[in-house]
Amino acid sequence: MSQKRWDEIYTKTFGGVWYPDEGLVRFVARFLRRKVGVEAYDDKRPVGRVLDAGCGNGRHLIFFAEQKFDVYGVDISKEGLRVARAWLRKRGLTAYLQASTLTKLPFRPKSFDVVVSCEVLDHMHVRQAIEAMQEFKRVCAKGAYAYVSLRSTADCEYGRGEKTGRNTFVLEEGYEKGLIQHFYDLEDLSELLKGFRILDIESHEKSFPCSFSIDKAFLQSSQGFRGHVDLANLEPFLKYSRWHIAAEKA
Ligand SMILES: C[S@@+](CC[C@H](N)C(=O)[O-])C[C@H]1O[C@@H](n2cnc3c(N)ncnc32)[C@H](O)[C@@H]1O
C-alpha cells in the first residue's frame, strides 16, 4: 500500500521539497567537511561510500554527489528513483540507485562510512524502523556515522488520524495523507538507536500561524505558498517538530 502511495506522490509532485534537510547540511559541516578556502573543503575524516536510505526524489543524493562523495541510494518507490535518476542526469552527477526496502538492504556488511535517512523511519511502524536501523548497522563500517530525521511526539499532527500503534497514526491531511506516521519520543529513540552512540541530537521546530491549515503550512514551508498573516491571530502556532540525530556505530 505505502509503495503505491509514494509512487503516486512522486508522480504528482516530484517529491515536493527540492532542497536538502537543514539538519543534514549541519551534520555534513559538523562531522564530515571543513571549509579551508573560498570554495575548498577538507575531509574531517576519510569517507568512502555514503548511503541515502529512502532517498526519494534524490535531494540528498544531489547534495552529496555535488560534493564529490561516492553516493548510493535506495527506496521502495520506483517513481521516486525515476525522478532521482532524471534529476542526477540533468545535473551531470552520478549515484548508484536501487529499489529496495530498508529492512533488507542489497549491500555487503560494512559497505558504508555514512548512512543518512531523512523522514523515512517515521513512515513505518517503529518495529520495522528498529529492524531497518539494525540493517543500517550491518552495512555500516566500523565507526561509521548515521544521520536520521524523525518526527517527534511534540509535533502538531500528533494524535490526529487513525491510531495504529503506540505513537503511530495514519495521516489524514497534507500531501502525505493516508501514510503511516510514527512520532518518536525518547523511549522510542533509545530502542531505535541500540548499537549506535548519539553524537548530537536537535529538537528542530518550525512554527506557522494557526490561521494556516496543515496543507498550507506545508506549502508555505516547502514551496513558498503566499498567504496573508493576521498579526492579531498569531497564537497558537502550528508546530512541526522533528528530531535531527547524528550517531556513530558503537
Ligand atoms: C518523506 S519521503 C523522504 C524522502 C527523502 N529521504 C527526502 O528526505 O526527501 C519518505 C521516503 O521513504 C521511502 N520509504 C518508505 N518506506 C520505505 C521502506 N520500507 N523501504 C525503503 N524506502 C521506504 C518512500 O518511498 C519515500 O521516498
The ligand as an SDF file (V2000), in Angstrom:
LIG
                    3D

 27 29  0  0  0  0  0  0  0  0999 V2000
    9.1100   11.6560    3.2220 C   0  0  0  0  0  0  0  0  0  0  0  0
    9.9190   10.7540    1.9520 S   0  0  0  0  0  0  0  0  0  0  0  0
   11.5990   11.2850    2.2450 C   0  0  0  0  0  0  0  0  0  0  0  0
   12.4740   11.0940    1.0490 C   0  0  0  0  0  0  0  0  0  0  0  0
   13.8980   11.6140    1.2170 C   0  0  0  0  0  0  0  0  0  0  0  0
   14.6080   10.9060    2.2620 N   0  0  0  0  0  0  0  0  0  0  0  0
   13.8900   13.0840    1.4910 C   0  0  0  0  0  0  0  0  0  0  0  0
   14.2880   13.4800    2.5880 O   0  0  0  0  0  0  0  0  0  0  0  0
   13.4710   13.8320    0.6010 O   0  0  0  0  0  0  0  0  0  0  0  0
    9.9530    9.0670    2.5720 C   0  0  0  0  0  0  0  0  0  0  0  0
   10.6070    8.0930    1.5990 C   0  0  0  0  0  0  0  0  0  0  0  0
   10.7740    6.8350    2.2370 O   0  0  0  0  0  0  0  0  0  0  0  0
   10.5140    5.8170    1.2980 C   0  0  0  0  0  0  0  0  0  0  0  0
   10.1780    4.5900    2.0660 N   0  0  0  0  0  0  0  0  0  0  0  0
    9.1200    4.4240    2.8920 C   0  0  0  0  0  0  0  0  0  0  0  0
    9.1510    3.1860    3.4390 N   0  0  0  0  0  0  0  0  0  0  0  0
   10.2620    2.5810    2.9380 C   0  0  0  0  0  0  0  0  0  0  0  0
   10.8440    1.2870    3.1190 C   0  0  0  0  0  0  0  0  0  0  0  0
   10.2830    0.3680    3.9180 N   0  0  0  0  0  0  0  0  0  0  0  0
   11.9770    0.9750    2.4390 N   0  0  0  0  0  0  0  0  0  0  0  0
   12.5400    1.9070    1.6090 C   0  0  0  0  0  0  0  0  0  0  0  0
   12.0470    3.1500    1.4060 N   0  0  0  0  0  0  0  0  0  0  0  0
   10.9130    3.4830    2.0650 C   0  0  0  0  0  0  0  0  0  0  0  0
    9.3740    6.3650    0.4720 C   0  0  0  0  0  0  0  0  0  0  0  0
    9.2310    5.7230   -0.7770 O   0  0  0  0  0  0  0  0  0  0  0  0
    9.7880    7.8340    0.3430 C   0  0  0  0  0  0  0  0  0  0  0  0
   10.5930    8.0400   -0.7850 O   0  0  0  0  0  0  0  0  0  0  0  0
  1  2  1  0
  2  3  1  0
  2 10  1  0
  3  4  1  0
  4  5  1  0
  5  6  1  0
  5  7  1  0
  7  8  2  0
  7  9  1  0
 10 11  1  0
 11 12  1  0
 11 26  1  0
 12 13  1  0
 13 14  1  0
 13 24  1  0
 14 15  1  0
 14 23  1  0
 15 16  2  0
 16 17  1  0
 17 18  1  0
 17 23  2  0
 18 19  1  0
 18 20  2  0
 20 21  1  0
 21 22  2  0
 22 23  1  0
 24 25  1  0
 24 26  1  0
 26 27  1  0
M  CHG  2   2   1   9  -1
M  END
$$$$
